[in-house]
Amino acid sequence: MIERDQRIRNEMISDGVDHPSKDMLARMDTIDRENTRRMKSIIKQYGWPSAALVRWGGTEAAFILVQHADRVNHKDFLPWIIEEYKAGNLSGPNYALFIDRALVEDGKPQLNGTRAKPFDEWHSGGPILYPIKDEANVDRRRSEVGLSPLAEYLEGLKRMYYPRGNK
């Protein structure tokens, strides 16, 4: 599941994220819906795929798959994410990503500065973030969950999604 998830996203990056084809987006949506259904089934049957069950790599893969769920299903996964983070079964960076996504989807400011706006809103290949609550203290919050400073994160996004430079 994770291989399909990442393959389609890497294909989109190599083709240019700022203008993905409708076919590419449809294929990604299909993959995400199939993965979401399977992850819900796995969690219902076994609980969250913890490191004890699937090793740390499996837990990381599970997180990526639920992170790519649609908004409705994302909300269904939120209680699991909070519980598993508190139990030490989910990394701080993953927890921060999920919480920020939930906040942004609810129209609220994010806490950790992990959510960028759609690629077509970026300026010169540089990411534009959704509003951040108490932005003056974002690097402190990022550090508490194991994230790099915001400026480093933004540079990394730019390099990842625009590896050939600005268009």
C-alpha positions as semicolon CSV with decimal commas, in nm:
position;residue;x (nm);y (nm);z (nm)
1;M;0,000;0,000;0,000
2;I;0,275;0,244;0,091
3;E;0,463;0,168;-0,230
4;R;0,159;0,261;-0,442
5;D;0,098;0,571;-0,230
6;Q;0,452;0,697;-0,268
7;R;0,493;0,596;-0,634
8;I;0,198;0,810;-0,748
9;R;0,318;1,105;-0,542
10;N;0,674;1,076;-0,673
11;E;0,534;1,059;-1,026
12;M;0,341;1,380;-0,961
13;I;0,655;1,550;-0,829
14;S;0,860;1,447;-1,131
15;D;0,585;1,562;-1,370
16;G;0,551;1,897;-1,190
17;V;0,336;1,945;-0,884
18;D;0,200;2,282;-0,985
19;H;-0,005;2,142;-1,277
20;P;-0,088;1,775;-1,217
21;S;-0,301;1,609;-1,482
22;K;-0,662;1,517;-1,407
23;D;-0,570;1,153;-1,471
24;M;-0,289;1,170;-1,214
25;L;-0,519;1,323;-0,954
26;A;-0,788;1,065;-1,023
27;R;-0,538;0,779;-0,985
28;M;-0,408;0,930;-0,661
29;D;-0,762;0,966;-0,528
30;T;-0,840;0,603;-0,611
31;I;-0,524;0,483;-0,436
32;D;-0,597;0,698;-0,131
33;R;-0,958;0,574;-0,106
34;E;-0,850;0,209;-0,135
35;N;-0,576;0,257;0,124
36;T;-0,812;0,439;0,360
37;R;-1,066;0,157;0,345
38;R;-0,795;-0,100;0,414
39;M;-0,642;0,102;0,701
40;K;-0,984;0,139;0,866
41;S;-1,031;-0,236;0,839
42;I;-0,685;-0,308;0,983
43;I;-0,735;-0,069;1,275
44;K;-1,080;-0,210;1,347
45;Q;-0,944;-0,564;1,355
46;Y;-0,603;-0,516;1,519
47;G;-0,591;-0,164;1,659
48;W;-0,334;0,091;1,549
49;P;-0,039;-0,078;1,370
50;S;0,207;-0,017;1,653
51;A;0,578;-0,095;1,638
52;A;0,514;-0,406;1,848
53;L;0,280;-0,532;1,577
54;V;0,446;-0,414;1,254
55;R;0,781;-0,264;1,363
56;W;0,851;0,107;1,343
57;G;0,861;0,113;0,961
58;G;0,510;-0,031;0,949
59;T;0,386;0,229;1,195
60;E;0,540;0,506;0,984
61;A;0,379;0,361;0,670
62;A;0,041;0,338;0,843
63;F;0,068;0,702;0,941
64;I;0,140;0,813;0,584
65;L;-0,159;0,620;0,458
66;V;-0,402;0,771;0,711
67;Q;-0,250;1,115;0,658
68;H;-0,355;1,089;0,292
69;A;-0,716;1,004;0,379
70;D;-0,990;1,247;0,280
71;R;-1,124;1,501;0,529
72;V;-1,413;1,289;0,657
73;N;-1,198;0,982;0,716
74;H;-0,918;1,198;0,851
75;K;-1,147;1,303;1,136
76;D;-1,221;0,936;1,206
77;F;-0,850;0,867;1,247
78;L;-0,783;1,169;1,473
79;P;-0,867;0,997;1,806
80;W;-0,633;0,709;1,717
81;I;-0,352;0,951;1,632
82;I;-0,386;1,138;1,962
83;E;-0,404;0,816;2,164
84;E;-0,110;0,653;1,988
85;Y;0,108;0,963;2,021
86;K;0,038;0,980;2,394
87;A;0,119;0,607;2,423
88;G;0,454;0,658;2,243
89;N;0,345;0,461;1,935
90;L;0,359;0,757;1,696
91;S;0,640;1,003;1,638
92;G;0,610;1,368;1,737
93;P;0,659;1,494;1,380
94;N;0,380;1,269;1,253
95;Y;0,153;1,380;1,535
96;A;0,224;1,746;1,453
97;L;0,147;1,690;1,083
98;F;-0,183;1,524;1,160
99;I;-0,294;1,782;1,417
100;D;-0,208;2,069;1,183
101;R;-0,404;1,908;0,902
102;A;-0,707;1,861;1,128
103;L;-0,692;2,225;1,239
104;V;-0,654;2,360;0,885
105;E;-0,940;2,140;0,761
106;D;-1,158;2,293;1,034
107;G;-1,060;2,644;0,923
108;K;-0,842;2,705;1,229
109;P;-0,478;2,820;1,246
110;Q;-0,226;2,537;1,260
111;L;0,014;2,499;1,553
112;N;0,333;2,366;1,398
113;G;0,353;2,521;1,052
114;T;0,345;2,188;0,866
115;R;0,060;2,265;0,625
116;A;0,136;2,447;0,304
117;K;-0,128;2,583;0,071
118;P;-0,186;2,419;-0,271
119;F;0,110;2,437;-0,508
120;D;-0,058;2,685;-0,740
121;E;-0,056;2,937;-0,453
122;W;0,318;2,911;-0,392
123;H;0,536;3,205;-0,498
124;S;0,834;3,132;-0,725
125;G;0,835;2,770;-0,614
126;G;0,837;2,874;-0,248
127;P;0,576;2,734;-0,012
128;I;0,304;2,950;0,137
129;L;0,169;2,818;0,465
130;Y;-0,178;2,833;0,610
131;P;-0,199;3,069;0,910
132;I;-0,010;2,963;1,223
133;K;-0,141;3,026;1,573
134;D;0,108;3,221;1,786
135;E;0,366;3,215;1,506
136;A;0,627;3,379;1,729
137;N;0,650;3,053;1,925
138;V;0,618;2,806;1,638
139;D;0,984;2,699;1,648
140;R;0,952;2,616;2,019
141;R;0,648;2,398;1,949
142;R;0,822;2,239;1,652
143;S;1,122;2,154;1,868
144;E;0,900;1,996;2,135
145;V;0,769;1,742;1,881
146;G;1,102;1,684;1,709
147;L;1,061;1,907;1,405
148;S;1,331;2,130;1,256
149;P;1,295;2,509;1,267
150;L;1,030;2,647;1,034
151;A;1,280;2,816;0,800
152;E;1,460;2,484;0,743
153;Y;1,129;2,308;0,681
154;L;1,025;2,564;0,420
155;E;1,358;2,526;0,238
156;G;1,316;2,149;0,243
157;L;0,967;2,174;0,092
158;K;1,098;2,393;-0,184
159;R;1,380;2,147;-0,265
160;M;1,146;1,846;-0,250
161;Y;0,868;1,976;-0,470
162;Y;1,072;2,190;-0,705
163;P;1,397;1,993;-0,738
164;R;1,480;2,148;-1,075
165;G;1,449;2,499;-0,936
166;N;1,176;2,756;-0,973
167;K;0,959;2,753;-1,280
